[in-house]
Amino acid sequence: MDAYFDSAIILKLYVQEATSPVAIRLVGSQAAPFWLTQWQALEVKNAIRLKVSV
């Protein structure tokens, strides 16, 4: 079964947050491939931009 992760989980893989270790363990416990939609990619890019501009 392919895994699908919400953009909030994906963001935690790229930006260090308090719950990033939990997200890393969760993603690491699943077998690839992982689904990534264009919408998720856009959401993650926008979230990173917002964090940088703060």
C-alpha distance matrix in Angstrom:
0.0 3.8 6.5 9.7 12.9 16.2 19.1 20.9 18.4 18.5 22.3 22.6 21.2 24.2 26.9 28.0 28.0 28.6 25.0 23.7 23.4 21.1 18.9 18.9 18.0 15.1 13.6 14.7 12.8 9.3 8.3 9.1 9.0 9.5 10.7 14.4 16.6 20.4 21.1 19.3 21.2 24.4 24.0 23.5 26.5 28.6 27.8 28.8 32.0 32.9 32.6 34.8 37.4 37.9
3.8 0.0 3.8 6.7 10.1 13.5 15.9 18.1 15.7 15.3 19.1 19.7 18.3 21.0 23.8 25.3 25.5 26.5 23.1 21.4 21.5 19.6 16.8 16.9 16.6 13.7 11.6 13.2 12.3 8.5 7.4 6.9 6.0 5.9 6.9 10.7 13.1 16.8 17.7 15.8 17.5 20.8 20.5 20.0 22.8 25.1 24.5 25.4 28.4 29.5 29.4 31.4 34.0 34.7
6.5 3.8 0.0 3.8 6.6 10.1 12.7 14.5 12.0 12.0 15.8 16.3 15.2 18.1 20.6 22.0 21.9 22.9 19.4 17.9 18.2 16.1 13.3 13.8 13.8 10.6 8.7 11.0 10.3 6.9 7.5 7.3 7.1 5.0 6.3 9.4 12.1 15.7 16.1 13.6 15.6 18.8 18.0 17.2 20.4 22.4 21.4 22.5 25.7 26.5 26.1 28.4 31.0 31.5
9.7 6.7 3.8 0.0 3.8 6.8 9.4 11.7 9.9 9.9 13.5 14.6 14.1 16.7 18.9 20.6 20.3 21.6 18.2 17.0 18.1 16.0 12.8 14.0 14.7 11.4 9.6 12.8 12.7 9.8 10.9 10.0 9.1 5.8 5.1 7.2 9.3 12.9 12.7 10.2 12.6 15.5 14.5 14.2 17.5 19.2 18.3 19.7 22.8 23.4 23.4 25.8 28.1 28.6
12.9 10.1 6.6 3.8 0.0 3.8 6.4 8.0 6.2 6.7 10.1 11.0 11.1 13.7 15.5 17.1 16.6 17.9 14.7 13.5 15.0 13.1 9.7 11.4 12.7 9.6 8.1 11.8 12.3 10.4 12.3 11.6 11.3 7.6 7.5 7.9 10.0 13.0 12.1 9.0 11.4 14.0 12.3 11.6 15.2 16.7 15.3 16.7 19.9 20.3 20.0 22.5 24.9 25.2
16.2 13.5 10.1 6.8 3.8 0.0 3.8 5.4 5.5 6.6 8.8 10.4 11.6 13.6 14.6 16.4 15.5 16.9 14.1 13.5 15.7 13.8 10.6 13.1 14.7 11.8 11.0 14.8 15.5 14.0 16.1 15.3 14.7 10.9 9.9 9.1 10.1 12.3 10.5 7.4 10.4 12.2 9.7 9.6 13.4 14.2 12.6 14.7 17.7 17.6 17.6 20.5 22.4 22.6
19.1 15.9 12.7 9.4 6.4 3.8 0.0 3.8 5.4 4.9 6.0 8.7 10.0 11.0 12.0 14.4 13.8 16.0 13.8 12.8 15.6 14.6 11.1 13.3 15.8 13.6 12.3 15.9 17.4 16.1 17.9 16.6 15.9 12.1 11.0 9.0 9.6 10.8 8.9 5.4 7.6 9.1 6.5 5.9 9.7 10.5 9.0 11.0 13.9 14.1 14.3 16.9 18.9 19.4
20.9 18.1 14.5 11.7 8.0 5.4 3.8 0.0 3.8 5.5 5.1 6.5 9.1 10.4 10.3 12.0 10.7 12.5 10.4 10.0 13.2 12.0 9.2 11.9 14.4 12.5 12.2 15.7 17.1 16.6 19.1 18.3 18.2 14.6 14.1 12.5 13.5 14.5 12.4 9.1 10.9 11.9 8.7 7.5 11.2 11.4 8.7 10.7 13.9 13.3 12.8 15.9 17.9 17.6
18.4 15.7 12.0 9.9 6.2 5.5 5.4 3.8 0.0 3.8 5.4 5.3 6.9 9.4 10.1 11.3 10.5 12.0 9.2 8.0 10.5 9.2 5.8 8.4 10.8 8.9 8.4 11.9 13.4 13.1 15.7 15.3 15.5 12.2 12.6 11.7 13.7 15.5 14.1 10.4 11.9 13.9 11.3 9.4 13.0 14.2 11.6 12.6 16.2 16.1 15.0 17.8 20.3 20.1
18.5 15.3 12.0 9.9 6.7 6.6 4.9 5.5 3.8 0.0 3.8 5.4 5.3 7.1 9.0 11.2 11.6 13.9 11.7 9.5 12.0 11.6 7.9 9.1 12.1 10.7 8.8 12.0 14.2 13.4 15.2 14.0 13.9 10.6 11.0 9.4 11.6 13.0 12.3 8.5 9.0 11.5 9.7 7.1 10.4 12.4 10.5 10.8 14.4 15.1 14.3 16.4 19.2 19.7
22.3 19.1 15.8 13.5 10.1 8.8 6.0 5.1 5.4 3.8 0.0 3.8 5.3 5.4 6.0 8.7 9.0 12.0 10.7 8.6 12.0 12.3 9.2 10.5 13.9 13.2 11.8 14.7 17.2 16.9 18.8 17.5 17.5 14.3 14.5 12.3 13.9 14.3 13.2 9.7 9.7 11.1 8.9 5.8 8.6 10.1 7.5 7.5 11.2 11.7 10.5 12.8 15.6 15.9
22.6 19.7 16.3 14.6 11.0 10.4 8.7 6.5 5.3 5.4 3.8 0.0 3.8 5.4 5.1 6.1 6.2 8.8 7.3 4.8 8.3 9.0 6.4 7.7 11.1 11.0 10.4 12.8 15.3 15.9 18.3 17.7 18.2 15.4 16.3 14.8 16.9 17.8 16.8 13.1 13.3 14.9 12.6 9.5 12.2 13.5 10.4 10.0 13.8 13.9 11.8 14.1 17.2 16.8
21.2 18.3 15.2 14.1 11.1 11.6 10.0 9.1 6.9 5.3 5.3 3.8 0.0 3.8 6.0 7.3 8.9 11.4 9.8 6.4 8.5 9.8 6.9 6.3 10.1 10.5 8.8 10.6 13.7 14.2 16.0 15.1 15.8 13.4 14.9 13.6 16.3 17.4 17.2 13.4 13.0 15.3 13.8 10.4 12.6 14.8 12.5 11.3 15.1 16.0 14.0 15.6 19.0 19.2
24.2 21.0 18.1 16.7 13.7 13.6 11.0 10.4 9.4 7.1 5.4 5.4 3.8 0.0 3.8 6.6 9.2 12.5 11.9 8.7 11.2 13.1 10.5 9.9 13.7 14.3 12.5 14.1 17.4 17.6 19.1 17.7 18.0 15.7 16.7 14.7 16.9 17.1 17.0 13.6 12.3 14.1 13.0 9.2 10.4 12.8 10.7 8.6 12.2 13.6 11.5 12.4 15.9 16.6
26.9 23.8 20.6 18.9 15.5 14.6 12.0 10.3 10.1 9.0 6.0 5.1 6.0 3.8 0.0 3.8 6.2 9.8 10.2 7.7 10.9 12.9 11.0 11.2 14.8 15.6 14.6 16.4 19.4 20.1 22.0 20.9 21.4 18.8 19.6 17.4 19.3 19.3 18.5 15.3 14.3 15.4 13.6 10.1 11.2 12.5 9.7 7.6 11.1 11.6 8.8 10.1 13.6 13.6
28.0 25.3 22.0 20.6 17.1 16.4 14.4 12.0 11.3 11.2 8.7 6.1 7.3 6.6 3.8 0.0 3.8 6.9 8.1 5.9 8.6 11.2 10.4 10.5 13.7 15.1 15.0 16.2 19.1 20.4 22.7 22.2 23.1 20.7 21.9 20.2 22.3 22.7 21.8 18.4 17.8 18.9 16.8 13.5 14.9 15.9 12.7 11.0 14.2 14.1 10.8 12.3 15.6 14.8
28.0 25.5 21.9 20.3 16.6 15.5 13.8 10.7 10.5 11.6 9.0 6.2 8.9 9.2 6.2 3.8 0.0 3.8 5.5 5.1 8.3 9.9 9.7 11.0 13.7 14.7 15.3 17.0 19.2 20.7 23.4 23.3 24.2 21.4 22.5 20.9 22.7 23.3 21.9 18.5 18.6 19.5 16.7 14.0 15.9 16.2 12.6 11.9 15.0 14.1 10.9 13.3 16.1 14.5
28.6 26.5 22.9 21.6 17.9 16.9 16.0 12.5 12.0 13.9 12.0 8.8 11.4 12.5 9.8 6.9 3.8 0.0 3.8 5.7 7.6 8.7 9.9 11.6 13.3 14.4 15.9 17.4 19.1 21.0 24.1 24.6 25.8 23.1 24.3 23.3 25.2 26.1 24.5 21.1 21.6 22.6 19.6 17.2 19.4 19.5 15.8 15.5 18.6 17.2 14.2 16.7 19.2 17.1
25.0 23.1 19.4 18.2 14.7 14.1 13.8 10.4 9.2 11.7 10.7 7.3 9.8 11.9 10.2 8.1 5.5 3.8 0.0 3.8 5.5 5.4 6.5 8.8 10.2 10.8 12.6 14.3 15.7 17.6 20.8 21.5 22.7 20.0 21.4 20.7 22.8 24.2 22.6 19.1 20.0 21.4 18.4 16.1 18.9 19.3 15.7 15.9 19.3 18.2 15.6 18.4 21.0 19.3
23.7 21.4 17.9 17.0 13.5 13.5 12.8 10.0 8.0 9.5 8.6 4.8 6.4 8.7 7.7 5.9 5.1 5.7 3.8 0.0 3.8 5.4 5.0 6.1 8.6 9.8 10.5 12.0 14.2 15.9 18.7 19.0 20.2 17.8 19.4 18.6 21.0 22.3 21.3 17.6 18.0 19.7 17.2 14.4 16.9 18.0 14.7 14.2 17.8 17.5 14.8 17.1 20.1 19.1
23.4 21.5 18.2 18.1 15.0 15.7 15.6 13.2 10.5 12.0 12.0 8.3 8.5 11.2 10.9 8.6 8.3 7.6 5.5 3.8 0.0 3.8 5.4 5.0 6.2 8.6 10.0 10.4 12.3 14.7 17.7 18.6 20.3 18.4 20.6 20.4 23.2 24.9 24.1 20.4 20.8 23.0 20.6 17.7 20.3 21.7 18.5 17.8 21.5 21.3 18.5 20.5 23.7 22.6
21.1 19.6 16.1 16.0 13.1 13.8 14.6 12.0 9.2 11.6 12.3 9.0 9.8 13.1 12.9 11.2 9.9 8.7 5.4 5.4 3.8 0.0 3.8 5.4 5.2 6.2 8.7 9.8 10.6 13.0 16.4 17.7 19.4 17.3 19.3 19.5 22.2 24.3 23.2 19.5 20.6 22.8 20.2 17.8 20.9 22.1 18.8 18.9 22.6 22.2 19.8 22.3 25.2 24.1
18.9 16.8 13.3 12.8 9.7 10.6 11.1 9.2 5.8 7.9 9.2 6.4 6.9 10.5 11.0 10.4 9.7 9.9 6.5 5.0 5.4 3.8 0.0 3.8 5.4 5.0 6.1 8.4 9.9 11.2 14.4 15.0 16.4 13.9 15.7 15.8 18.5 20.5 19.6 15.9 16.9 19.3 16.9 14.5 17.7 19.1 16.2 16.3 20.1 20.0 18.0 20.5 23.4 22.8
18.9 16.9 13.8 14.0 11.4 13.1 13.3 11.9 8.4 9.1 10.5 7.7 6.3 9.9 11.2 10.5 11.0 11.6 8.8 6.1 5.0 5.4 3.8 0.0 3.8 5.4 5.3 5.9 8.5 10.3 13.0 13.6 15.3 13.6 16.1 16.2 19.4 21.4 21.2 17.4 17.8 20.5 18.7 15.8 18.5 20.5 17.9 17.3 21.1 21.6 19.3 21.2 24.5 24.2
18.0 16.6 13.8 14.7 12.7 14.7 15.8 14.4 10.8 12.1 13.9 11.1 10.1 13.7 14.8 13.7 13.7 13.3 10.2 8.6 6.2 5.2 5.4 3.8 0.0 3.8 5.6 5.0 6.1 9.0 12.0 13.7 15.9 14.6 17.4 18.3 21.5 24.0 23.7 19.9 20.7 23.6 21.7 19.0 22.0 23.9 21.2 20.9 24.7 25.0 22.7 24.8 28.1 27.5
15.1 13.7 10.6 11.4 9.6 11.8 13.6 12.5 8.9 10.7 13.2 11.0 10.5 14.3 15.6 15.1 14.7 14.4 10.8 9.8 8.6 6.2 5.0 5.4 3.8 0.0 3.8 5.4 5.3 6.9 10.5 12.2 14.0 12.2 14.7 15.9 19.0 21.7 21.2 17.6 19.0 21.8 19.8 17.7 21.1 22.8 20.2 20.6 24.3 24.5 22.7 25.1 28.1 27.6
13.6 11.6 8.7 9.6 8.1 11.0 12.3 12.2 8.4 8.8 11.8 10.4 8.8 12.5 14.6 15.0 15.3 15.9 12.6 10.5 10.0 8.7 6.1 5.3 5.6 3.8 0.0 3.8 5.4 5.5 8.3 9.0 10.7 9.0 11.8 13.0 16.3 19.0 19.1 15.5 16.4 19.6 18.2 15.9 19.0 21.2 19.1 19.1 22.9 23.5 22.0 24.1 27.2 27.2
14.7 13.2 11.0 12.8 11.8 14.8 15.9 15.7 11.9 12.0 14.7 12.8 10.6 14.1 16.4 16.2 17.0 17.4 14.3 12.0 10.4 9.8 8.4 5.9 5.0 5.4 3.8 0.0 3.8 5.5 7.6 9.1 11.5 11.0 14.4 15.8 19.3 22.0 22.4 18.9 19.4 22.7 21.5 18.9 21.7 24.2 22.1 21.7 25.4 26.3 24.4 26.2 29.5 29.5
12.8 12.3 10.3 12.7 12.3 15.5 17.4 17.1 13.4 14.2 17.2 15.3 13.7 17.4 19.4 19.1 19.2 19.1 15.7 14.2 12.3 10.6 9.9 8.5 6.1 5.3 5.4 3.8 0.0 3.8 6.8 9.6 12.2 11.9 15.1 17.2 20.6 23.7 23.9 20.5 21.5 24.8 23.4 21.3 24.4 26.6 24.4 24.5 28.2 28.8 27.1 29.2 32.4 32.2
9.3 8.5 6.9 9.8 10.4 14.0 16.1 16.6 13.1 13.4 16.9 15.9 14.2 17.6 20.1 20.4 20.7 21.0 17.6 15.9 14.7 13.0 11.2 10.3 9.0 6.9 5.5 5.5 3.8 0.0 3.8 6.5 8.8 8.6 11.8 14.4 17.7 21.0 21.5 18.4 19.6 23.0 21.9 20.1 23.2 25.6 23.9 24.1 27.7 28.5 27.3 29.3 32.4 32.6
8.3 7.4 7.5 10.9 12.3 16.1 17.9 19.1 15.7 15.2 18.8 18.3 16.0 19.1 22.0 22.7 23.4 24.1 20.8 18.7 17.7 16.4 14.4 13.0 12.0 10.5 8.3 7.6 6.8 3.8 0.0 3.8 6.5 7.9 11.3 14.2 17.7 20.9 22.0 19.2 20.0 23.7 23.2 21.4 24.2 26.8 25.6 25.6 29.1 30.3 29.2 31.0 34.1 34.6
9.1 6.9 7.3 10.0 11.6 15.3 16.6 18.3 15.3 14.0 17.5 17.7 15.1 17.7 20.9 22.2 23.3 24.6 21.5 19.0 18.6 17.7 15.0 13.6 13.7 12.2 9.0 9.1 9.6 6.5 3.8 0.0 3.0 5.3 8.8 11.5 15.0 18.0 19.6 17.0 17.3 21.1 21.1 19.4 21.8 24.7 23.9 23.8 27.0 28.6 27.8 29.3 32.4 33.3
9.0 6.0 7.1 9.1 11.3 14.7 15.9 18.2 15.5 13.9 17.5 18.2 15.8 18.0 21.4 23.1 24.2 25.8 22.7 20.2 20.3 19.4 16.4 15.3 15.9 14.0 10.7 11.5 12.2 8.8 6.5 3.0 0.0 3.8 6.7 9.4 12.7 15.7 17.5 15.4 15.7 19.4 19.8 18.4 20.6 23.6 23.2 23.2 26.3 28.0 27.6 29.0 31.9 33.0
9.5 5.9 5.0 5.8 7.6 10.9 12.1 14.6 12.2 10.6 14.3 15.4 13.4 15.7 18.8 20.7 21.4 23.1 20.0 17.8 18.4 17.3 13.9 13.6 14.6 12.2 9.0 11.0 11.9 8.6 7.9 5.3 3.8 0.0 3.8 6.4 9.9 13.1 14.4 11.9 12.7 16.3 16.4 15.1 17.7 20.3 19.8 20.2 23.3 24.8 24.5 26.1 28.9 29.9
10.7 6.9 6.3 5.1 7.5 9.9 11.0 14.1 12.6 11.0 14.5 16.3 14.9 16.7 19.6 21.9 22.5 24.3 21.4 19.4 20.6 19.3 15.7 16.1 17.4 14.7 11.8 14.4 15.1 11.8 11.3 8.8 6.7 3.8 0.0 3.8 6.5 10.0 11.3 9.5 10.7 14.0 14.4 13.9 16.4 18.8 18.8 19.7 22.3 23.7 24.0 25.8 28.2 29.4
14.4 10.7 9.4 7.2 7.9 9.1 9.0 12.5 11.7 9.4 12.3 14.8 13.6 14.7 17.4 20.2 20.9 23.3 20.7 18.6 20.4 19.5 15.8 16.2 18.3 15.9 13.0 15.8 17.2 14.4 14.2 11.5 9.4 6.4 3.8 0.0 3.8 6.7 8.2 6.3 7.0 10.4 11.1 10.7 12.8 15.3 15.6 16.5 18.9 20.5 21.1 22.6 24.9 26.3
16.6 13.1 12.1 9.3 10.0 10.1 9.6 13.5 13.7 11.6 13.9 16.9 16.3 16.9 19.3 22.3 22.7 25.2 22.8 21.0 23.2 22.2 18.5 19.4 21.5 19.0 16.3 19.3 20.6 17.7 17.7 15.0 12.7 9.9 6.5 3.8 0.0 3.8 5.2 5.2 6.4 8.7 9.9 10.8 12.5 14.4 15.4 16.8 18.6 20.1 21.4 22.9 24.7 26.3
20.4 16.8 15.7 12.9 13.0 12.3 10.8 14.5 15.5 13.0 14.3 17.8 17.4 17.1 19.3 22.7 23.3 26.1 24.2 22.3 24.9 24.3 20.5 21.4 24.0 21.7 19.0 22.0 23.7 21.0 20.9 18.0 15.7 13.1 10.0 6.7 3.8 0.0 3.8 5.5 5.1 6.2 8.6 10.0 10.6 12.3 14.2 15.5 16.6 18.4 20.1 21.3 22.7 24.8
21.1 17.7 16.1 12.7 12.1 10.5 8.9 12.4 14.1 12.3 13.2 16.8 17.2 17.0 18.5 21.8 21.9 24.5 22.6 21.3 24.1 23.2 19.6 21.2 23.7 21.2 19.1 22.4 23.9 21.5 22.0 19.6 17.5 14.4 11.3 8.2 5.2 3.8 0.0 3.8 5.4 5.1 6.2 8.7 10.0 10.6 12.3 14.4 15.4 16.5 18.4 20.1 21.2 22.9
19.3 15.8 13.6 10.2 9.0 7.4 5.4 9.1 10.4 8.5 9.7 13.1 13.4 13.6 15.3 18.4 18.5 21.1 19.1 17.6 20.4 19.5 15.9 17.4 19.9 17.6 15.5 18.9 20.5 18.4 19.2 17.0 15.4 11.9 9.5 6.3 5.2 5.5 3.8 0.0 3.8 5.4 5.0 6.1 8.6 9.8 10.4 12.3 14.2 15.2 16.5 18.4 20.0 21.4
21.2 17.5 15.6 12.6 11.4 10.4 7.6 10.9 11.9 9.0 9.7 13.3 13.0 12.3 14.3 17.8 18.6 21.6 20.0 18.0 20.8 20.6 16.9 17.8 20.7 19.0 16.4 19.4 21.5 19.6 20.0 17.3 15.7 12.7 10.7 7.0 6.4 5.1 5.4 3.8 0.0 3.8 5.5 5.2 6.2 8.6 9.9 10.7 12.4 14.3 15.5 16.7 18.5 20.4
24.4 20.8 18.8 15.5 14.0 12.2 9.1 11.9 13.9 11.5 11.1 14.9 15.3 14.1 15.4 18.9 19.5 22.6 21.4 19.7 23.0 22.8 19.3 20.5 23.6 21.8 19.6 22.7 24.8 23.0 23.7 21.1 19.4 16.3 14.0 10.4 8.7 6.2 5.1 5.4 3.8 0.0 3.8 5.5 5.2 6.2 8.6 10.0 10.6 12.3 14.3 15.5 16.6 18.7
24.0 20.5 18.0 14.5 12.3 9.7 6.5 8.7 11.3 9.7 8.9 12.6 13.8 13.0 13.6 16.8 16.7 19.6 18.4 17.2 20.6 20.2 16.9 18.7 21.7 19.8 18.2 21.5 23.4 21.9 23.2 21.1 19.8 16.4 14.4 11.1 9.9 8.6 6.2 5.0 5.5 3.8 0.0 3.8 5.5 5.2 6.1 8.7 9.9 10.5 12.3 14.3 15.4 16.8
23.5 20.0 17.2 14.2 11.6 9.6 5.9 7.5 9.4 7.1 5.8 9.5 10.4 9.2 10.1 13.5 14.0 17.2 16.1 14.4 17.7 17.8 14.5 15.8 19.0 17.7 15.9 18.9 21.3 20.1 21.4 19.4 18.4 15.1 13.9 10.7 10.8 10.0 8.7 6.1 5.2 5.5 3.8 0.0 3.8 5.4 5.1 6.2 8.6 9.8 10.6 12.3 14.3 15.7
26.5 22.8 20.4 17.5 15.2 13.4 9.7 11.2 13.0 10.4 8.6 12.2 12.6 10.4 11.2 14.9 15.9 19.4 18.9 16.9 20.3 20.9 17.7 18.5 22.0 21.1 19.0 21.7 24.4 23.2 24.2 21.8 20.6 17.7 16.4 12.8 12.5 10.6 10.0 8.6 6.2 5.2 5.5 3.8 0.0 3.8 5.5 5.2 6.2 8.7 10.0 10.7 12.4 14.6
28.6 25.1 22.4 19.2 16.7 14.2 10.5 11.4 14.2 12.4 10.1 13.5 14.8 12.8 12.5 15.9 16.2 19.5 19.3 18.0 21.7 22.1 19.1 20.5 23.9 22.8 21.2 24.2 26.6 25.6 26.8 24.7 23.6 20.3 18.8 15.3 14.4 12.3 10.6 9.8 8.6 6.2 5.2 5.4 3.8 0.0 3.8 5.4 5.0 6.2 8.7 9.9 10.6 12.6
27.8 24.5 21.4 18.3 15.3 12.6 9.0 8.7 11.6 10.5 7.5 10.4 12.5 10.7 9.7 12.7 12.6 15.8 15.7 14.7 18.5 18.8 16.2 17.9 21.2 20.2 19.1 22.1 24.4 23.9 25.6 23.9 23.2 19.8 18.8 15.6 15.4 14.2 12.3 10.4 9.9 8.6 6.1 5.1 5.5 3.8 0.0 3.8 5.4 5.1 6.3 8.7 10.0 11.0
28.8 25.4 22.5 19.7 16.7 14.7 11.0 10.7 12.6 10.8 7.5 10.0 11.3 8.6 7.6 11.0 11.9 15.5 15.9 14.2 17.8 18.9 16.3 17.3 20.9 20.6 19.1 21.7 24.5 24.1 25.6 23.8 23.2 20.2 19.7 16.5 16.8 15.5 14.4 12.3 10.7 10.0 8.7 6.2 5.2 5.4 3.8 0.0 3.8 5.4 5.1 6.2 8.7 10.2
32.0 28.4 25.7 22.8 19.9 17.7 13.9 13.9 16.2 14.4 11.2 13.8 15.1 12.2 11.1 14.2 15.0 18.6 19.3 17.8 21.5 22.6 20.1 21.1 24.7 24.3 22.9 25.4 28.2 27.7 29.1 27.0 26.3 23.3 22.3 18.9 18.6 16.6 15.4 14.2 12.4 10.6 9.9 8.6 6.2 5.0 5.4 3.8 0.0 3.8 5.5 5.2 6.2 8.8
32.9 29.5 26.5 23.4 20.3 17.6 14.1 13.3 16.1 15.1 11.7 13.9 16.0 13.6 11.6 14.1 14.1 17.2 18.2 17.5 21.3 22.2 20.0 21.6 25.0 24.5 23.5 26.3 28.8 28.5 30.3 28.6 28.0 24.8 23.7 20.5 20.1 18.4 16.5 15.2 14.3 12.3 10.5 9.8 8.7 6.2 5.1 5.4 3.8 0.0 3.8 5.5 5.2 6.4
32.6 29.4 26.1 23.4 20.0 17.6 14.3 12.8 15.0 14.3 10.5 11.8 14.0 11.5 8.8 10.8 10.9 14.2 15.6 14.8 18.5 19.8 18.0 19.3 22.7 22.7 22.0 24.4 27.1 27.3 29.2 27.8 27.6 24.5 24.0 21.1 21.4 20.1 18.4 16.5 15.5 14.3 12.3 10.6 10.0 8.7 6.3 5.1 5.5 3.8 0.0 3.8 5.5 5.5
34.8 31.4 28.4 25.8 22.5 20.5 16.9 15.9 17.8 16.4 12.8 14.1 15.6 12.4 10.1 12.3 13.3 16.7 18.4 17.1 20.5 22.3 20.5 21.2 24.8 25.1 24.1 26.2 29.2 29.3 31.0 29.3 29.0 26.1 25.8 22.6 22.9 21.3 20.1 18.4 16.7 15.5 14.3 12.3 10.7 9.9 8.7 6.2 5.2 5.5 3.8 0.0 3.8 5.6
37.4 34.0 31.0 28.1 24.9 22.4 18.9 17.9 20.3 19.2 15.6 17.2 19.0 15.9 13.6 15.6 16.1 19.2 21.0 20.1 23.7 25.2 23.4 24.5 28.1 28.1 27.2 29.5 32.4 32.4 34.1 32.4 31.9 28.9 28.2 24.9 24.7 22.7 21.2 20.0 18.5 16.6 15.4 14.3 12.4 10.6 10.0 8.7 6.2 5.2 5.5 3.8 0.0 3.8
37.9 34.7 31.5 28.6 25.2 22.6 19.4 17.6 20.1 19.7 15.9 16.8 19.2 16.6 13.6 14.8 14.5 17.1 19.3 19.1 22.6 24.1 22.8 24.2 27.5 27.6 27.2 29.5 32.2 32.6 34.6 33.3 33.0 29.9 29.4 26.3 26.3 24.8 22.9 21.4 20.4 18.7 16.8 15.7 14.6 12.6 11.0 10.2 8.8 6.4 5.5 5.6 3.8 0.0
